[in-house]
């Protein structure tokens, strides 16, 4: 009798495979475009939650500054796309580098902090980022935000529908 592949017989892998198949066909089952858009936003927040899990789950440290890093990446992407016209991939890299650079400068002194002090420092960082974004109107347009951000374009194809953005996320 032929043995089955151990990857396919592992219950965890089977569950993950079924979950991924459901995620692939889910937009075709949902008829409202708004709900597909909400699912794409859920994926964005899932990425942010995964980053929080890396810090809290693996190190046991509390970091409350993830919203600030998410904002830095989003504003870095938006400013690179609108002002520098870098395109999708260039803007993603620019936003990621901005968040990583600021994270490095925050992380160097934060490495010495433990317990509630790290949480307080990162909460303060998140608040500083919020205040800067709201008050630096010539760059961020303040509470109005950045307008006319181009849709992502990948290999000459503009992702304009909610379904395409869902699969991008």
C-alpha positions in Angstrom: 0.0 0.0 0.0 1.4 3.4 -0.9 2.0 5.8 1.9 0.4 9.3 1.7 2.5 12.4 1.7 3.0 13.4 5.4 2.4 17.1 4.4 -1.1 16.3 3.2 -2.0 14.1 6.2 -1.0 16.6 8.8 -4.2 18.1 10.3 -2.7 21.5 10.7 -1.7 21.6 7.0 -5.0 20.4 5.8 -6.8 23.0 7.9 -4.5 25.7 6.5 -5.0 24.5 2.9 -8.8 24.6 3.4 -8.6 28.1 4.9 -6.5 29.4 2.0 -8.9 27.9 -0.6 -11.8 29.6 1.2 -9.9 32.9 1.2 -9.3 32.5 -2.6 -13.0 31.8 -3.5 -14.6 34.2 -0.8 -14.7 37.3 -3.1 -16.7 35.3 -5.6 -19.2 34.3 -2.9 -19.7 37.9 -1.7 -21.9 39.9 -4.0 -21.4 43.3 -2.3 -18.2 45.2 -3.3 -18.2 47.0 0.0 -17.7 43.7 1.9 -14.8 42.7 -0.3 -13.2 46.1 0.4 -13.8 45.5 4.2 -12.0 42.1 3.9 -9.0 43.8 2.2 -8.9 46.3 5.1 -9.1 43.3 7.5 -6.0 41.9 5.9 -4.2 45.1 6.4 -5.0 45.1 10.1 -4.1 41.4 10.2 -0.6 42.3 9.0 -0.3 45.0 11.7 -1.6 42.5 14.3 1.0 40.0 13.2 3.7 42.6 13.8 2.4 43.1 17.3 2.4 39.4 17.9 6.1 39.2 16.9 6.9 41.7 19.7 4.5 40.6 22.4 4.2 36.9 21.6 7.9 36.1 21.2 9.6 38.6 23.5 7.0 39.2 26.1 7.5 43.0 25.7 4.6 45.4 25.3 4.8 47.8 22.4 2.1 50.4 21.8 3.8 52.2 18.9 2.7 49.9 16.1 0.1 52.4 15.0 2.8 55.0 14.6 4.9 52.6 12.4 1.8 51.8 10.3 1.1 55.5 9.9 4.8 56.1 8.9 4.7 53.4 6.3 1.3 54.6 4.9 2.3 58.2 4.7 5.8 57.3 3.3 4.1 55.3 0.6 1.5 58.0 -0.1 4.1 60.8 -0.3 6.4 58.8 -2.5 3.5 57.9 -4.8 2.0 61.4 -5.0 5.1 63.6 -4.9 8.0 61.5 -6.2 5.9 59.4 -8.6 7.8 56.3 -7.7 5.2 53.8 -8.7 3.8 51.0 -6.6 6.9 49.0 -5.8 9.1 52.1 -5.3 6.5 53.6 -3.0 6.2 50.4 -1.0 10.0 50.3 -0.5 10.1 54.0 0.4 7.3 53.7 3.0 8.9 50.5 4.4 12.4 52.2 4.6 10.9 55.2 6.4 9.2 53.0 9.0 12.4 50.9 9.4 14.7 53.9 9.7 12.5 55.5 12.4 12.1 52.1 14.0 15.9 51.7 14.2 16.3 55.1 15.8 13.6 54.3 18.3 14.8 50.7 18.8 18.4 51.5 19.8 17.5 53.3 23.1 14.4 51.1 23.6 16.6 47.9 23.7 17.6 49.0 27.2 14.1 49.3 28.4 12.1 46.5 30.0 8.5 46.1 31.2 6.3 49.1 31.5 9.0 51.5 30.4 9.1 50.1 26.8 5.3 50.3 26.7 5.4 53.9 27.8 8.1 54.9 25.4 6.4 53.3 22.4 3.0 54.8 23.4 4.7 58.2 23.5 6.2 57.5 20.1 2.8 56.7 18.7 1.3 59.9 20.1 4.2 61.9 18.7 3.6 60.5 15.2 -0.1 61.3 15.5 0.7 64.9 16.5 3.2 65.4 13.8 0.9 64.0 11.1 -2.0 66.3 12.3 0.2 69.4 12.5 2.6 69.2 9.7 0.1 70.4 7.1 2.5 71.4 4.3 3.6 67.8 4.0 0.8 65.6 5.3 -2.2 67.9 4.7 -3.0 67.5 8.4 -6.3 65.9 9.4 -7.5 66.0 5.7 -4.9 63.5 4.7 -3.2 63.0 1.3 -5.4 63.1 -1.7 -5.1 61.6 -5.2 -3.0 58.7 -4.3 -2.6 56.6 -7.5 -4.0 53.1 -7.6 -1.4 50.4 -7.4 0.0 49.4 -10.8 1.7 46.1 -11.1 3.4 45.1 -14.4 1.4 47.7 -16.3 -2.0 46.7 -14.9 -3.7 49.1 -12.6 -5.5 47.4 -9.7 -8.7 49.4 -9.5 -11.4 47.0 -8.4 -12.0 45.9 -4.8 -11.5 42.3 -5.9 -8.0 43.1 -7.2 -7.1 45.0 -4.1 -8.4 42.0 -2.0 -6.0 39.6 -3.8 -3.1 42.2 -3.4 -3.6 42.2 0.3 
